[in-house]
Amino acid sequence: MRILVYGAGVQGCELAHRLAQNEKNTVTLLARGEWKERIDQKGLTIRHWAQLKTTVDRVPTIETLAPEESYDIVFVTVQAGQLPEILPVLKQNKSEFFVFVGNQPHARSVLQAMQRPADKIAFGFQNNGGRRENGQVISIHAGIGMTVGGATAPLSGTFRQRLQAAFAGVKYKLTFYSDMDEWLKCHLALILPVCYVCYACNGDLTKATAEQRKLMLDAAWEAAGCSRRQASR
């Protein structure tokens, strides 16, 4: 299976590493600049923080996605704020199946912008975090996997089977969800208040005051309620 991971941040690199473990896959990573050069020269190096191990994969890279290039699945792992710039490129590409991975609060808008059938566009959330440091990725997770589904409806059987085939034989858990627009909005409702309190405490939540913790929970509860109401419209 020919697979493109569009984006070489922490999420994209971990995903490319997992997909490369399936010998039936040919995985390509879209990266740019010095980071692309590093991967080309030294390999994709990931320090799996909780597992106390380092892996190095030789993954071919590209810098741009041409309209005529075709992949069996394209995983898009850029930040939500970068999507407006790259959506025209993705829309012009001839590949059929796309999975947008990450905190995406506007799944319906992305689906509309891609101008493809709803059963050809999926949205997913991969449960790892981390950073890039000293020429390698530091990937943090307890057990890697992805919650994935259509924007507002279950994926087709064809798409599900394609995803399952991509991860066949890989230690990677796929959890299918019927309404990822709802799931992602509710997830952000919790994550954003926690992040803002982290910023206020310089990353140490143990220093959060009782008032900050209360406001964090109140904000998450209110945002989750708004997310559910919007998803039901």
C-alpha positions, 0 to 999 in steps of 0.5 A, spaced: 500 500 500 502 506 498 501 511 503 503 518 504 504 522 511 503 529 509 507 533 515 513 531 519 511 533 526 511 529 532 504 526 530 506 525 523 513 522 524 510 517 529 505 515 524 510 514 519 514 509 524 508 505 525 506 504 518 513 503 516 512 496 520 508 493 515 512 491 510 506 491 505 506 498 506 511 503 502 511 510 506 513 516 504 513 522 509 512 530 506 517 534 510 521 540 509 527 544 510 533 542 515 528 537 518 527 533 511 535 533 510 536 530 517 531 525 515 534 523 508 541 523 511 540 520 518 534 517 518 527 518 522 530 517 529 524 517 534 526 516 542 520 513 545 520 516 552 516 511 556 518 505 552 526 507 553 528 505 546 530 509 540 528 507 533 531 509 526 527 508 520 529 509 513 523 513 510 523 516 503 521 524 503 518 529 498 517 536 499 511 538 495 505 534 493 504 534 485 497 533 483 498 527 479 501 523 485 497 518 487 497 514 494 492 509 497 491 513 503 494 520 505 494 522 512 494 529 513 498 531 520 499 538 520 496 543 525 489 546 524 492 553 523 496 550 517 490 547 513 487 553 509 494 554 506 495 546 504 487 545 503 488 547 495 494 542 494 490 536 497 484 538 493 488 538 487 491 531 488 488 525 485 489 520 491 482 518 493 482 517 501 484 522 506 485 522 513 486 529 517 489 527 524 490 532 530 486 537 534 481 539 528 475 543 530 472 544 523 471 538 520 465 539 517 469 545 513 475 541 511 470 536 508 466 541 504 473 544 502 476 538 499 469 537 495 470 529 495 464 524 497 464 524 505 466 517 505 473 518 502 475 523 508 476 521 515 478 525 521 482 522 526 486 523 533 492 520 535 494 519 542 501 521 543 505 528 544 512 530 544 517 535 541 523 535 536 529 535 539 537 535 537 535 531 531 530 526 533 523 526 535 521 525 542 514 521 542 510 520 549 505 515 549 503 509 553 500 505 548 499 508 541 493 508 537 488 513 533 480 514 534 478 515 527 471 516 523 467 520 518 466 528 520 458 526 521 457 519 519 461 512 520 466 510 515 464 506 509 466 499 509 471 500 504 475 505 508 475 501 514 478 495 511 483 500 507 485 503 514 485 496 517 490 493 512 495 499 513 496 497 520 496 490 519 501 486 524 502 493 527 502 495 535 497 500 533 490 500 536 484 503 531 478 505 534 472 507 530 467 513 531 461 515 528 461 522 528 468 525 529 466 532 528 463 531 535 468 527 538 474 532 536 470 538 539 468 535 545 476 533 546 478 540 545 473 543 550 477 539 555 484 540 552 484 547 551 482 549 558 488 545 561 493 548 556 491 555 558 492 553 566 499 550 564 501 556 560 499 560 567 503 555 571 509 554 566 507 547 565 507 545 572 499 543 574 501 542 581 502 549 582 495 551 579 491 554 585 484 552 587 481 557 583 484 556 577 482 548 577 475 550 578 475 555 572 479 550 568 473 545 570 468 550 569 470 552 562 471 545 560 464 543 562 461 549 558 465 548 552 463 541 552 456 543 552 456 548 547 460 542 542 454 537 543 449 543 541 453 545 535 454 537 533 446 536 534 445 542 529 
